[in-house]
Amino acid sequence: MKLKQLLWASALLSVSFACSDSGDEKPLDKYETGILIMNEGNFGTNDGEVYHLNPNTEELLPNIFEAENSRPFAGLLEDMVLEADRMYLVANTGKVEIVNPADFKSLGAVAAELDQPRSLAVNGSKLFISDYGPYDANYATPDSYVAVVNGLDGGVVSKKIEVSNKPEDLFSYGNYIIVAGSEENKIEIIDATQEAVITILDLEASPKQFYAEDGILWIYTVAADEVKFYTLNLSTLALGTTYTAPVANATSKIAFDGDDEMYVLTSSGYPDYNDAVVNIDIEENSASVTELITGSGFYGIGFDDERDQIYVANSNGFQRNGTITVLSESGSVIRTFEVGRGPSGFLLY
């Protein structure tokens, strides 16, 4: 999941047992339910990690990758993707770690030929990894690509598919990989068999995240003083309705509640960092906006569909460990707790 993002939200499982092949029930492993908290880590120290929260008991387990593999993650954690019974931990410092989501034991990695990976999608037996590519002398990324790896447990990069600058989220559907080209306002569609871009759709704002529901792919895009939600028909791969909401200074961080409501982080940026959490409710052809809370340092957001709670991550300026604030749908604070360095996203399952 990036939903997945990554910053995406899905329903928590309410069961506490799973069935084995024999039909007998067995207790779930300790990471098979609950909330994973992605801590990006601090630039230079590369101390990204994952925490696990049991929302029923409020038990918080820190640094679960290191605890289960006897080595640090050693990277800046950009995304967590749950696909094909595997958890893909994408580090924008040039690698992807692959673990069993039940126990977080390592299954493999992609640790060569990547530059600044952003997200990942699975199609058949292939991994597709969006990557900014290397910086040039002006800190631009003219050589962005989607890397292809043959094998769900990692390995070497077999091909780099050229795409527009700064690809972000990916979505796999049928024989296609859909790419959010954030810098040039494009949606690029890759044929997974040909490993080539076959269609390019131009947008009026920067695409950041995808969310699929009932055969429709929602595309969250950001402009200076508004956000736009495009819909893409997954059967025809054609754009449909566009919804616009007047939200200034929107970031790429969004959580969907699965019922045409979204929670978006905004930030004025340097030097003031006036941040907010806003609710966007889409009804028929209009979108209403409600500001829930304001603050500084908001860095990630997620939605617990089972409990109707919003999770807001605060980086605390990367000067110390981050904090998580749990909110009701109306924006009232339920509780706050400390996590790792630079918390930036959640995976709820």
URBELJO-V56900 format. One record per residue. RES is the residue in three letters. SS is DSSP state (@ for helix, = for strand, . for the rest). Layout:
BEGIN
res=RES ss=SS
res=RES ss=SS
END
This chain:
BEGIN
res=MET ss=.
res=LYS ss=.
res=LEU ss=.
res=LYS ss=.
res=GLN ss=.
res=LEU ss=.
res=LEU ss=.
res=TRP ss=.
res=ALA ss=.
res=SER ss=.
res=ALA ss=.
res=LEU ss=.
res=LEU ss=.
res=SER ss=.
res=VAL ss=.
res=SER ss=.
res=PHE ss==
res=ALA ss==
res=CYS ss==
res=SER ss=.
res=ASP ss=.
res=SER ss=.
res=GLY ss=.
res=ASP ss=.
res=GLU ss==
res=LYS ss==
res=PRO ss==
res=LEU ss=.
res=ASP ss=.
res=LYS ss=.
res=TYR ss=.
res=GLU ss=.
res=THR ss=.
res=GLY ss=.
res=ILE ss==
res=LEU ss==
res=ILE ss==
res=MET ss==
res=ASN ss==
res=GLU ss=.
res=GLY ss=.
res=ASN ss=.
res=PHE ss=.
res=GLY ss=.
res=THR ss=.
res=ASN ss=.
res=ASP ss==
res=GLY ss=.
res=GLU ss==
res=VAL ss==
res=TYR ss==
res=HIS ss==
res=LEU ss==
res=ASN ss==
res=PRO ss=.
res=ASN ss=.
res=THR ss=.
res=GLU ss=.
res=GLU ss==
res=LEU ss==
res=LEU ss==
res=PRO ss=.
res=ASN ss=.
res=ILE ss=@
res=PHE ss=@
res=GLU ss=@
res=ALA ss=@
res=GLU ss=@
res=ASN ss=@
res=SER ss=.
res=ARG ss=.
res=PRO ss=.
res=PHE ss=.
res=ALA ss=.
res=GLY ss==
res=LEU ss=.
res=LEU ss==
res=GLU ss==
res=ASP ss==
res=MET ss==
res=VAL ss==
res=LEU ss==
res=GLU ss==
res=ALA ss=.
res=ASP ss=.
res=ARG ss==
res=MET ss==
res=TYR ss==
res=LEU ss==
res=VAL ss==
res=ALA ss==
res=ASN ss=.
res=THR ss=.
res=GLY ss=.
res=LYS ss==
res=VAL ss==
res=GLU ss==
res=ILE ss==
res=VAL ss==
res=ASN ss=.
res=PRO ss=.
res=ALA ss=.
res=ASP ss=.
res=PHE ss=.
res=LYS ss=.
res=SER ss==
res=LEU ss==
res=GLY ss==
res=ALA ss==
res=VAL ss==
res=ALA ss=.
res=ALA ss=.
res=GLU ss=.
res=LEU ss=.
res=ASP ss=.
res=GLN ss=.
res=PRO ss==
res=ARG ss==
res=SER ss==
res=LEU ss==
res=ALA ss==
res=VAL ss==
res=ASN ss==
res=GLY ss=.
res=SER ss=.
res=LYS ss==
res=LEU ss==
res=PHE ss==
res=ILE ss==
res=SER ss==
res=ASP ss==
res=TYR ss=.
res=GLY ss=.
res=PRO ss=.
res=TYR ss=.
res=ASP ss=.
res=ALA ss=.
res=ASN ss=.
res=TYR ss=.
res=ALA ss=.
res=THR ss=.
res=PRO ss=.
res=ASP ss=.
res=SER ss=.
res=TYR ss==
res=VAL ss==
res=ALA ss==
res=VAL ss==
res=VAL ss==
res=ASN ss==
res=GLY ss=.
res=LEU ss=.
res=ASP ss=.
res=GLY ss==
res=GLY ss=.
res=VAL ss=.
res=VAL ss==
res=SER ss==
res=LYS ss==
res=LYS ss==
res=ILE ss==
res=GLU ss==
res=VAL ss=.
res=SER ss=.
res=ASN ss=.
res=LYS ss=.
res=PRO ss==
res=GLU ss==
res=ASP ss==
res=LEU ss==
res=PHE ss==
res=SER ss==
res=TYR ss==
res=GLY ss=.
res=ASN ss=.
res=TYR ss==
res=ILE ss==
res=ILE ss==
res=VAL ss==
res=ALA ss==
res=GLY ss==
res=SER ss=.
res=GLU ss=.
res=GLU ss=.
res=ASN ss=.
res=LYS ss==
res=ILE ss==
res=GLU ss==
res=ILE ss==
res=ILE ss==
res=ASP ss==
res=ALA ss=.
res=THR ss=.
res=GLN ss=.
res=GLU ss=.
res=ALA ss==
res=VAL ss==
res=ILE ss==
res=THR ss==
res=ILE ss==
res=LEU ss==
res=ASP ss==
res=LEU ss=.
res=GLU ss=.
res=ALA ss=.
res=SER ss==
res=PRO ss==
res=LYS ss==
res=GLN ss==
res=PHE ss==
res=TYR ss==
res=ALA ss==
res=GLU ss==
res=ASP ss=.
res=GLY ss=.
res=ILE ss==
res=LEU ss==
res=TRP ss==
res=ILE ss==
res=TYR ss==
res=THR ss==
res=VAL ss==
res=ALA ss=.
res=ALA ss=.
res=ASP ss=.
res=GLU ss=.
res=VAL ss==
res=LYS ss==
res=PHE ss==
res=TYR ss==
res=THR ss==
res=LEU ss==
res=ASN ss==
res=LEU ss=.
res=SER ss=.
res=THR ss=.
res=LEU ss=.
res=ALA ss==
res=LEU ss==
res=GLY ss==
res=THR ss==
res=THR ss==
res=TYR ss==
res=THR ss==
res=ALA ss==
res=PRO ss=.
res=VAL ss=.
res=ALA ss=.
res=ASN ss=.
res=ALA ss==
res=THR ss==
res=SER ss==
res=LYS ss==
res=ILE ss==
res=ALA ss==
res=PHE ss==
res=ASP ss=.
res=GLY ss=.
res=ASP ss=.
res=ASP ss=.
res=GLU ss==
res=MET ss==
res=TYR ss==
res=VAL ss==
res=LEU ss==
res=THR ss==
res=SER ss==
res=SER ss=.
res=GLY ss=.
res=TYR ss=.
res=PRO ss=.
res=ASP ss=.
res=TYR ss=.
res=ASN ss=.
res=ASP ss==
res=ALA ss==
res=VAL ss==
res=VAL ss==
res=ASN ss==
res=ILE ss==
res=ASP ss==
res=ILE ss==
res=GLU ss==
res=GLU ss=.
res=ASN ss=.
res=SER ss==
res=ALA ss==
res=SER ss==
res=VAL ss==
res=THR ss==
res=GLU ss==
res=LEU ss==
res=ILE ss==
res=THR ss==
res=GLY ss==
res=SER ss=.
res=GLY ss=.
res=PHE ss==
res=TYR ss==
res=GLY ss==
res=ILE ss==
res=GLY ss==
res=PHE ss==
res=ASP ss==
res=ASP ss=.
res=GLU ss=.
res=ARG ss=.
res=ASP ss=.
res=GLN ss==
res=ILE ss==
res=TYR ss==
res=VAL ss==
res=ALA ss==
res=ASN ss==
res=SER ss=.
res=ASN ss=@
res=GLY ss=@
res=PHE ss=@
res=GLN ss=.
res=ARG ss=.
res=ASN ss=.
res=GLY ss=.
res=THR ss==
res=ILE ss==
res=THR ss==
res=VAL ss==
res=LEU ss==
res=SER ss==
res=GLU ss=.
res=SER ss=.
res=GLY ss=.
res=SER ss=.
res=VAL ss==
res=ILE ss==
res=ARG ss==
res=THR ss==
res=PHE ss==
res=GLU ss==
res=VAL ss=.
res=GLY ss=.
res=ARG ss=.
res=GLY ss=.
res=PRO ss==
res=SER ss==
res=GLY ss==
res=PHE ss==
res=LEU ss==
res=LEU ss==
res=TYR ss=.
END
